[in-house]
Amino acid sequence: MPYQDGTFGCPVDVGLQLINGKWKPKIIYELLQQTCRFGELHRRIPGVSRHVLTTQLRELEEGGIVQRNAFLTVPPKVEYSLTEFGQRLEPILEQIMKVGEHYISQQKQETAADPPG
């Protein structure tokens, strides 16, 4: 992810670029739970198309976050798991989840406090 001048730039930008996208955090979250085959991962993430999931997995693999293990069996079997580097994202995702939970809770409280009409 070097910038045009060949240097990386701000580490925050680089870190965000690694997990940027609607589906990448969800993919990482699911793979934190367990190693998954493609179909299982597709079922666990409602709304993602097979094409987009494939693209996002390839990008995560290129970033060193996801490892793709292909087994020479009939039918072919492919499993996805997090690399050691990818596992380092767990505390970040936990904090994002806590922020989301707090926000949802706060919104529900505000909605309940608003009188109807």
C-alpha positions as CSV (number, residue, x, y, z in Angstrom):
1,M,0.0,0.0,0.0
2,P,2.7,2.5,-0.7
3,Y,1.7,6.0,-1.7
4,Q,2.7,7.2,-5.1
5,D,6.1,8.4,-3.8
6,G,6.9,4.9,-2.7
7,T,6.6,5.5,1.1
8,F,3.9,4.4,3.4
9,G,2.9,7.6,5.1
10,C,0.7,7.7,8.2
11,P,0.5,4.3,10.1
12,V,-3.2,5.0,10.9
13,D,-4.0,5.3,7.2
14,V,-2.1,2.1,6.5
15,G,-3.9,0.2,9.3
16,L,-7.3,1.4,8.2
17,Q,-6.5,0.5,4.6
18,L,-5.8,-3.1,5.6
19,I,-9.3,-3.5,7.1
20,N,-11.2,-1.0,5.0
21,G,-14.4,-2.1,3.5
22,K,-17.9,-3.0,4.4
23,W,-17.2,-6.8,4.7
24,K,-13.5,-7.1,5.9
25,P,-14.2,-6.5,9.6
26,K,-17.1,-9.0,9.5
27,I,-14.8,-11.5,7.8
28,I,-12.1,-11.0,10.3
29,Y,-14.6,-11.3,13.2
30,E,-15.9,-14.6,11.9
31,L,-12.4,-16.0,11.4
32,L,-11.5,-15.0,14.9
33,Q,-14.2,-17.4,16.0
34,Q,-13.0,-20.3,13.9
35,T,-11.4,-21.4,10.7
36,C,-14.1,-21.5,7.9
37,R,-14.6,-22.9,4.5
38,F,-15.9,-20.5,1.9
39,G,-19.5,-21.6,1.9
40,E,-19.7,-21.5,5.7
41,L,-18.2,-18.0,5.8
42,H,-20.7,-16.9,3.1
43,R,-23.6,-18.2,5.3
44,R,-22.2,-16.5,8.4
45,I,-22.1,-13.1,6.7
46,P,-25.6,-12.3,5.4
47,G,-25.8,-9.9,2.5
48,V,-22.3,-10.4,1.0
49,S,-22.2,-11.8,-2.5
50,R,-19.9,-14.6,-3.4
51,H,-17.9,-12.4,-5.7
52,V,-17.4,-9.7,-3.1
53,L,-16.5,-12.2,-0.5
54,T,-13.9,-13.7,-2.8
55,T,-12.5,-10.3,-3.6
56,Q,-12.3,-9.3,0.1
57,L,-10.7,-12.6,1.1
58,R,-8.0,-12.1,-1.6
59,E,-7.3,-8.6,-0.4
60,L,-7.1,-9.8,3.2
61,E,-4.7,-12.6,2.1
62,E,-2.6,-10.1,0.2
63,G,-2.4,-7.9,3.4
64,G,-1.2,-10.9,5.4
65,I,-4.3,-11.1,7.5
66,V,-6.0,-14.2,6.1
67,Q,-4.4,-17.5,5.2
68,R,-6.0,-19.7,2.5
69,N,-5.4,-23.4,2.9
70,A,-6.2,-25.5,-0.2
71,F,-6.4,-29.3,0.3
72,L,-5.8,-31.6,-2.6
73,T,-9.0,-33.6,-2.2
74,V,-12.0,-34.5,-4.4
75,P,-14.0,-32.3,-4.2
76,P,-11.5,-29.5,-3.5
77,K,-11.5,-28.2,0.0
78,V,-10.4,-24.6,0.9
79,E,-10.3,-23.2,4.4
80,Y,-9.7,-19.7,5.6
81,S,-8.1,-18.7,8.8
82,L,-6.4,-15.7,10.3
83,T,-2.6,-15.4,10.3
84,E,-0.8,-14.5,13.5
85,F,-0.8,-11.0,12.2
86,G,-4.5,-11.1,11.6
87,Q,-5.1,-12.4,15.1
88,R,-3.6,-9.2,16.4
89,L,-6.7,-7.4,15.2
90,E,-8.9,-9.0,17.8
91,P,-8.5,-6.3,20.5
92,I,-9.3,-3.6,17.8
93,L,-12.5,-5.4,16.7
94,E,-13.5,-5.9,20.4
95,Q,-13.2,-2.2,21.0
96,I,-15.2,-1.4,17.8
97,M,-17.9,-3.8,18.9
98,K,-18.0,-2.2,22.4
99,V,-18.4,1.3,20.8
100,G,-21.2,-0.1,18.6
101,E,-22.9,-1.8,21.6
102,H,-22.7,1.5,23.6
103,Y,-24.1,3.5,20.7
104,I,-27.0,1.1,20.2
105,S,-27.8,1.1,23.9
106,Q,-27.7,4.9,24.0
107,Q,-30.0,5.2,21.0
108,K,-32.5,2.8,22.5
109,Q,-32.5,4.8,25.8
110,E,-33.0,8.1,23.9
111,T,-35.8,6.5,21.8
112,A,-37.5,5.1,24.9
113,A,-37.3,8.6,26.7
114,D,-38.8,10.4,23.8
115,P,-42.6,10.8,24.3
116,P,-44.7,9.6,21.3
117,G,-46.3,12.1,19.0
